[in-house]
């Protein structure tokens, strides 16, 4: 499959990505599970969403986001206001 200019087409040269280290139990890349409270639950949610996406089914993004936030190991903290902003102007 060569075009008139002699260049390769997009179909011929597929992009290659480096393989990510995967979790042995779930098969999901470790990076996706880092910091999760329950790694297997997070992996199950990722796989469920991936299957639905591949089939072309509806994905409730809000529910997925909520599930992933609940799995997050870190608690969100409020940003401290500086003294300058707290200071009352008179």
MIFIBA-251526 format. One record per atom (N, C-alpha, C): x, y, z; atom name. Coordinates in pm, 1 decimal. Last residue first. Layout:
BEGIN
@c1=X; c2=Y; c3=Z; atomo=CA
...
//
This chain:
BEGIN
@c1=-998.2; c2=4848.0; c3=5563.0; atomo=N
@c1=-1081.8; c2=4952.7; c3=5623.9; atomo=CA
@c1=-1055.7; c2=5086.3; c3=5558.7; atomo=C
@c1=-1005.0; c2=4506.9; c3=5491.3; atomo=N
@c1=-963.0; c2=4638.9; c3=5446.4; atomo=CA
@c1=-1056.6; c2=4744.2; c3=5504.8; atomo=C
@c1=-897.7; c2=4232.9; c3=5684.5; atomo=N
@c1=-1008.5; c2=4322.1; c3=5645.4; atomo=CA
@c1=-952.3; c2=4456.4; c3=5601.8; atomo=C
@c1=-726.9; c2=3945.4; c3=5585.5; atomo=N
@c1=-716.6; c2=4077.9; c3=5645.2; atomo=CA
@c1=-829.1; c2=4168.2; c3=5593.4; atomo=C
@c1=-738.2; c2=3728.0; c3=5428.1; atomo=N
@c1=-824.6; c2=3732.2; c3=5545.4; atomo=CA
@c1=-831.8; c2=3870.6; c3=5607.5; atomo=C
@c1=-542.0; c2=3776.7; c3=5239.4; atomo=N
@c1=-682.1; c2=3770.4; c3=5193.4; atomo=CA
@c1=-779.8; c2=3778.8; c3=5309.3; atomo=C
@c1=-314.2; c2=3766.7; c3=5402.1; atomo=N
@c1=-341.7; c2=3886.4; c3=5323.7; atomo=CA
@c1=-488.2; c2=3890.1; c3=5280.0; atomo=C
@c1=-307.2; c2=3510.3; c3=5495.9; atomo=N
@c1=-335.6; c2=3618.5; c3=5590.9; atomo=CA
@c1=-377.2; c2=3745.1; c3=5515.7; atomo=C
@c1=-473.2; c2=3281.3; c3=5265.1; atomo=N
@c1=-356.1; c2=3350.8; c3=5319.1; atomo=CA
@c1=-400.6; c2=3463.8; c3=5412.9; atomo=C
@c1=-663.8; c2=2990.6; c3=5324.7; atomo=N
@c1=-656.1; c2=3127.2; c3=5272.8; atomo=CA
@c1=-539.9; c2=3198.5; c3=5340.1; atomo=C
@c1=-599.0; c2=2658.3; c3=5232.8; atomo=N
@c1=-593.9; c2=2758.3; c3=5337.0; atomo=CA
@c1=-584.7; c2=2897.0; c3=5273.9; atomo=C
@c1=-818.8; c2=2442.9; c3=5066.8; atomo=N
@c1=-701.1; c2=2527.5; c3=5057.1; atomo=CA
@c1=-709.1; c2=2636.4; c3=5163.6; atomo=C
@c1=-922.5; c2=2134.7; c3=5202.5; atomo=N
@c1=-955.3; c2=2270.4; c3=5159.2; atomo=CA
@c1=-829.0; c2=2353.9; c3=5162.3; atomo=C
@c1=-851.8; c2=1813.7; c3=5061.9; atomo=N
@c1=-838.8; c2=1912.1; c3=5168.4; atomo=CA
@c1=-873.7; c2=2049.1; c3=5113.1; atomo=C
@c1=-978.0; c2=1491.2; c3=5003.2; atomo=N
@c1=-951.3; c2=1625.0; c3=4951.9; atomo=CA
@c1=-946.5; c2=1723.1; c3=5068.5; atomo=C
@c1=-801.5; c2=1199.8; c3=5089.6; atomo=N
@c1=-914.8; c2=1287.3; c3=5117.5; atomo=CA
@c1=-880.5; c2=1425.6; c3=5062.9; atomo=C
@c1=-696.0; c2=919.7; c3=4896.5; atomo=N
@c1=-669.0; c2=1050.3; c3=4957.5; atomo=CA
@c1=-798.7; c2=1127.0; c3=4982.3; atomo=C
@c1=-786.2; c2=695.3; c3=4765.3; atomo=N
@c1=-733.6; c2=680.9; c3=4900.5; atomo=CA
@c1=-714.7; c2=812.4; c3=4971.7; atomo=C
@c1=-1080.3; c2=654.2; c3=4578.1; atomo=N
@c1=-956.7; c2=729.2; c3=4598.0; atomo=CA
@c1=-913.4; c2=721.5; c3=4743.0; atomo=C
@c1=-1328.9; c2=546.1; c3=4559.6; atomo=N
@c1=-1216.5; c2=452.4; c3=4567.3; atomo=CA
@c1=-1085.1; c2=523.2; c3=4598.6; atomo=C
@c1=-1485.8; c2=770.6; c3=4524.7; atomo=N
@c1=-1502.0; c2=693.0; c3=4647.5; atomo=CA
@c1=-1385.3; c2=597.6; c3=4668.4; atomo=C
@c1=-1407.4; c2=840.4; c3=4268.4; atomo=N
@c1=-1374.9; c2=931.5; c3=4377.9; atomo=CA
@c1=-1384.9; c2=856.7; c3=4510.9; atomo=C
@c1=-1515.9; c2=630.0; c3=4123.4; atomo=N
@c1=-1370.0; c2=646.1; c3=4127.0; atomo=CA
@c1=-1326.2; c2=739.9; c3=4238.1; atomo=C
@c1=-1789.2; c2=671.7; c3=4160.7; atomo=N
@c1=-1728.3; c2=546.5; c3=4203.4; atomo=CA
@c1=-1577.5; c2=560.9; c3=4218.1; atomo=C
@c1=-1819.6; c2=920.9; c3=4036.4; atomo=N
@c1=-1850.1; c2=906.6; c3=4179.0; atomo=CA
@c1=-1781.8; c2=782.1; c3=4235.9; atomo=C
@c1=-1758.3; c2=851.4; c3=3771.7; atomo=N
@c1=-1677.0; c2=950.0; c3=3842.0; atomo=CA
@c1=-1695.6; c2=937.2; c3=3993.8; atomo=C
@c1=-1968.3; c2=676.8; c3=3718.5; atomo=N
@c1=-1829.7; c2=629.2; c3=3709.0; atomo=CA
@c1=-1738.7; c2=721.9; c3=3788.6; atomo=C
@c1=-2185.9; c2=848.0; c3=3742.0; atomo=N
@c1=-2175.0; c2=733.2; c3=3832.3; atomo=CA
@c1=-2031.7; c2=679.5; c3=3834.0; atomo=C
@c1=-2132.8; c2=1024.6; c3=3530.6; atomo=N
@c1=-2143.0; c2=1076.0; c3=3667.4; atomo=CA
@c1=-2125.9; c2=962.9; c3=3769.3; atomo=C
@c1=-2145.4; c2=861.7; c3=3306.8; atomo=N
@c1=-2018.3; c2=922.0; c3=3344.6; atomo=CA
@c1=-2020.5; c2=971.5; c3=3488.7; atomo=C
@c1=-2280.6; c2=586.8; c3=3218.2; atomo=N
@c1=-2320.2; c2=694.3; c3=3308.1; atomo=CA
@c1=-2193.2; c2=754.5; c3=3367.9; atomo=C
@c1=-2276.9; c2=489.3; c3=2892.7; atomo=N
@c1=-2194.7; c2=492.7; c3=3012.7; atomo=CA
@c1=-2236.7; c2=613.2; c3=3095.6; atomo=C
@c1=-2445.5; c2=274.3; c3=2671.9; atomo=N
@c1=-2445.4; c2=401.4; c3=2743.2; atomo=CA
@c1=-2359.3; c2=389.2; c3=2868.4; atomo=C
@c1=-2241.5; c2=69.5; c3=2449.3; atomo=N
@c1=-2351.2; c2=92.8; c3=2542.5; atomo=CA
@c1=-2337.1; c2=229.5; c3=2609.3; atomo=C
@c1=-2047.5; c2=-21.3; c3=2285.5; atomo=N
@c1=-2120.6; c2=96.6; c3=2241.7; atomo=CA
@c1=-2240.2; c2=126.8; c3=2329.5; atomo=C
@c1=-1876.3; c2=-216.5; c3=2356.9; atomo=N
@c1=-2003.9; c2=-259.3; c3=2299.8; atomo=CA
@c1=-2084.9; c2=-142.4; c3=2246.0; atomo=C
@c1=-1674.0; c2=-60.0; c3=2466.7; atomo=N
@c1=-1644.4; c2=-140.5; c3=2347.9; atomo=CA
@c1=-1772.3; c2=-185.5; c3=2277.6; atomo=C
@c1=-1807.4; c2=42.4; c3=2690.7; atomo=N
@c1=-1758.8; c2=134.0; c3=2586.7; atomo=CA
@c1=-1734.7; c2=58.9; c3=2456.5; atomo=C
@c1=-1846.5; c2=-189.0; c3=2840.4; atomo=N
@c1=-1963.4; c2=-112.5; c3=2795.3; atomo=CA
@c1=-1925.0; c2=-19.4; c3=2681.1; atomo=C
@c1=-1576.9; c2=-256.6; c3=2892.7; atomo=N
@c1=-1663.8; c2=-347.7; c3=2817.0; atomo=CA
@c1=-1784.0; c2=-274.4; c3=2758.9; atomo=C
@c1=-1497.9; c2=-33.7; c3=3046.1; atomo=N
@c1=-1429.5; c2=-63.2; c3=2919.1; atomo=CA
@c1=-1514.9; c2=-154.5; c3=2831.1; atomo=C
@c1=-1661.0; c2=-61.4; c3=3272.6; atomo=N
@c1=-1674.6; c2=56.6; c3=3188.1; atomo=CA
@c1=-1613.0; c2=32.4; c3=3050.2; atomo=C
@c1=-1555.6; c2=-301.4; c3=3373.4; atomo=N
@c1=-1697.8; c2=-291.5; c3=3339.6; atomo=CA
@c1=-1721.5; c2=-175.2; c3=3243.2; atomo=C
@c1=-1289.3; c2=-230.6; c3=3426.1; atomo=N
@c1=-1319.0; c2=-333.3; c3=3325.3; atomo=CA
@c1=-1463.9; c2=-325.8; c3=3278.2; atomo=C
@c1=-1329.6; c2=-40.0; c3=3628.6; atomo=N
@c1=-1258.4; c2=-2.2; c3=3505.4; atomo=CA
@c1=-1291.6; c2=-100.6; c3=3393.9; atomo=C
@c1=-1454.8; c2=-198.1; c3=3823.2; atomo=N
@c1=-1526.2; c2=-82.3; c3=3766.8; atomo=CA
@c1=-1462.6; c2=-39.4; c3=3635.3; atomo=C
@c1=-1249.6; c2=-376.7; c3=3881.7; atomo=N
@c1=-1376.8; c2=-428.0; c3=3829.2; atomo=CA
@c1=-1455.2; c2=-316.4; c3=3762.1; atomo=C
@c1=-1061.1; c2=-201.5; c3=3989.5; atomo=N
@c1=-1029.5; c2=-274.1; c3=3866.4; atomo=CA
@c1=-1157.3; c2=-326.5; c3=3800.4; atomo=C
@c1=-1195.1; c2=-125.3; c3=4220.8; atomo=N
@c1=-1162.1; c2=-23.4; c3=4121.1; atomo=CA
@c1=-1133.0; c2=-89.3; c3=3986.5; atomo=C
@c1=-1204.6; c2=-369.0; c3=4352.0; atomo=N
@c1=-1329.9; c2=-300.4; c3=4318.3; atomo=CA
@c1=-1305.9; c2=-196.5; c3=4210.0; atomo=C
@c1=-933.0; c2=-423.9; c3=4387.9; atomo=N
@c1=-1013.3; c2=-514.6; c3=4306.5; atomo=CA
@c1=-1145.2; c2=-448.8; c3=4264.4; atomo=C
@c1=-843.9; c2=-211.9; c3=4558.5; atomo=N
@c1=-792.4; c2=-226.0; c3=4422.0; atomo=CA
@c1=-880.0; c2=-314.7; c3=4333.1; atomo=C
@c1=-964.3; c2=2.2; c3=4762.3; atomo=N
@c1=-999.2; c2=-135.7; c3=4728.3; atomo=CA
@c1=-963.1; c2=-158.4; c3=4581.6; atomo=C
@c1=-835.2; c2=248.5; c3=4765.7; atomo=N
@c1=-862.4; c2=180.0; c3=4892.2; atomo=CA
@c1=-885.6; c2=31.7; c3=4866.1; atomo=C
@c1=-567.5; c2=341.0; c3=4544.5; atomo=N
@c1=-706.5; c2=299.8; c3=4567.2; atomo=CA
@c1=-720.5; c2=229.8; c3=4701.5; atomo=C
@c1=-307.8; c2=404.1; c3=4475.2; atomo=N
@c1=-376.5; c2=490.6; c3=4570.7; atomo=CA
@c1=-520.3; c2=452.8; c3=4598.5; atomo=C
@c1=-319.9; c2=268.9; c3=4152.2; atomo=N
@c1=-237.0; c2=329.3; c3=4257.1; atomo=CA
@c1=-320.7; c2=421.0; c3=4345.1; atomo=C
@c1=-450.9; c2=170.7; c3=3938.4; atomo=N
@c1=-497.6; c2=125.1; c3=4069.3; atomo=CA
@c1=-421.3; c2=189.4; c3=4184.8; atomo=C
@c1=-325.7; c2=264.2; c3=3715.2; atomo=N
@c1=-467.0; c2=297.0; c3=3730.2; atomo=CA
@c1=-518.3; c2=263.8; c3=3870.6; atomo=C
@c1=-73.4; c2=151.0; c3=3739.2; atomo=N
@c1=-86.4; c2=295.9; c3=3752.0; atomo=CA
@c1=-231.4; c2=335.5; c3=3777.8; atomo=C
@c1=-105.9; c2=-117.7; c3=3674.8; atomo=N
@c1=-87.2; c2=-79.2; c3=3815.0; atomo=CA
@c1=-108.2; c2=70.3; c3=3837.6; atomo=C
@c1=-355.5; c2=-215.7; c3=3440.1; atomo=N
@c1=-227.6; c2=-150.2; c3=3468.1; atomo=CA
@c1=-220.3; c2=-96.4; c3=3611.3; atomo=C
@c1=-521.8; c2=-521.8; c3=3520.0; atomo=N
@c1=-534.4; c2=-379.5; c3=3491.1; atomo=CA
@c1=-398.1; c2=-314.5; c3=3519.7; atomo=C
@c1=-516.2; c2=-778.1; c3=3609.4; atomo=N
@c1=-475.7; c2=-754.9; c3=3470.7; atomo=CA
@c1=-486.9; c2=-609.6; c3=3427.1; atomo=C
@c1=-571.1; c2=-870.9; c3=3867.8; atomo=N
@c1=-679.7; c2=-816.7; c3=3785.8; atomo=CA
@c1=-645.3; c2=-796.3; c3=3639.1; atomo=C
@c1=-334.6; c2=-989.7; c3=3976.5; atomo=N
@c1=-467.4; c2=-1041.9; c3=4009.9; atomo=CA
@c1=-574.5; c2=-997.8; c3=3909.8; atomo=C
@c1=-114.5; c2=-838.6; c3=3882.7; atomo=N
@c1=-125.4; c2=-982.2; c3=3854.0; atomo=CA
@c1=-267.6; c2=-1035.7; c3=3872.3; atomo=C
@c1=-125.0; c2=-535.8; c3=3712.8; atomo=N
@c1=-155.6; c2=-602.2; c3=3838.2; atomo=CA
@c1=-179.2; c2=-749.8; c3=3808.1; atomo=C
@c1=135.8; c2=-456.8; c3=3475.5; atomo=N
@c1=-2.4; c2=-483.2; c3=3514.0; atomo=CA
@c1=-12.2; c2=-554.2; c3=3648.0; atomo=C
@c1=328.7; c2=-207.2; c3=3323.5; atomo=N
@c1=325.4; c2=-317.3; c3=3420.6; atomo=CA
@c1=183.7; c2=-334.2; c3=3474.0; atomo=C
@c1=256.5; c2=-146.7; c3=2978.3; atomo=N
@c1=255.2; c2=-100.3; c3=3116.2; atomo=CA
@c1=260.8; c2=-221.2; c3=3209.5; atomo=C
@c1=446.6; c2=-135.9; c3=2683.3; atomo=N
@c1=357.9; c2=-212.7; c3=2770.2; atomo=CA
@c1=371.0; c2=-162.5; c3=2913.1; atomo=C
@c1=440.8; c2=144.7; c3=2465.1; atomo=N
@c1=513.8; c2=60.6; c3=2559.5; atomo=CA
@c1=413.8; c2=-13.0; c3=2646.9; atomo=C
@c1=285.2; c2=129.2; c3=2143.7; atomo=N
@c1=294.2; c2=184.7; c3=2277.6; atomo=CA
@c1=372.1; c2=89.3; c3=2366.7; atomo=C
@c1=280.1; c2=220.3; c3=1805.6; atomo=N
@c1=320.3; c2=121.7; c3=1905.3; atomo=CA
@c1=336.7; c2=192.3; c3=2039.8; atomo=C
@c1=58.7; c2=266.2; c3=1532.4; atomo=N
@c1=133.2; c2=322.3; c3=1644.8; atomo=CA
@c1=164.5; c2=213.2; c3=1745.4; atomo=C
@c1=114.8; c2=115.7; c3=1213.2; atomo=N
@c1=34.2; c2=127.7; c3=1335.1; atomo=CA
@c1=120.1; c2=184.6; c3=1446.6; atomo=C
@c1=144.3; c2=172.1; c3=901.2; atomo=N
@c1=227.9; c2=199.4; c3=1017.5; atomo=CA
@c1=140.1; c2=221.5; c3=1140.5; atomo=C
@c1=-66.9; c2=116.6; c3=727.1; atomo=N
@c1=51.0; c2=31.4; c3=724.7; atomo=CA
@c1=136.5; c2=48.8; c3=850.1; atomo=C
@c1=-249.7; c2=315.0; c3=762.3; atomo=N
@c1=-288.8; c2=178.0; c3=794.0; atomo=CA
@c1=-167.6; c2=87.1; c3=804.1; atomo=C
@c1=-123.6; c2=546.0; c3=667.9; atomo=N
@c1=-147.7; c2=531.2; c3=811.6; atomo=CA
@c1=-179.6; c2=386.9; c3=849.5; atomo=C
@c1=123.1; c2=460.2; c3=414.4; atomo=N
@c1=-7.3; c2=509.0; c3=459.7; atomo=CA
@c1=-21.9; c2=485.1; c3=609.3; atomo=C
@c1=444.3; c2=582.9; c3=314.8; atomo=N
@c1=360.1; c2=478.1; c3=373.1; atomo=CA
@c1=228.6; c2=538.3; c3=421.9; atomo=C
@c1=515.5; c2=737.0; c3=-3.2; atomo=N
@c1=508.8; c2=739.5; c3=142.4; atomo=CA
@c1=418.8; c2=628.1; c3=193.2; atomo=C
@c1=519.7; c2=771.3; c3=-273.7; atomo=N
@c1=609.5; c2=672.0; c3=-217.0; atomo=CA
@c1=611.8; c2=670.9; c3=-65.1; atomo=C
@c1=335.7; c2=924.2; c3=-398.1; atomo=N
@c1=458.7; c2=992.0; c3=-356.6; atomo=CA
@c1=560.3; c2=895.9; c3=-295.0; atomo=C
@c1=116.5; c2=751.8; c3=-441.5; atomo=N
@c1=198.4; c2=796.6; c3=-554.6; atomo=CA
@c1=330.2; c2=863.7; c3=-515.9; atomo=C
@c1=136.8; c2=511.6; c3=-164.9; atomo=N
@c1=70.4; c2=617.0; c3=-241.0; atomo=CA
@c1=164.4; c2=668.6; c3=-351.1; atomo=C
@c1=129.5; c2=166.9; c3=-115.2; atomo=N
@c1=212.4; c2=285.8; c3=-127.3; atomo=CA
@c1=139.5; c2=388.1; c3=-211.6; atomo=C
@c1=82.8; c2=-118.4; c3=0.0; atomo=N
@c1=0.0; c2=0.0; c3=0.0; atomo=CA
@c1=87.3; c2=124.7; c3=0.0; atomo=C
//
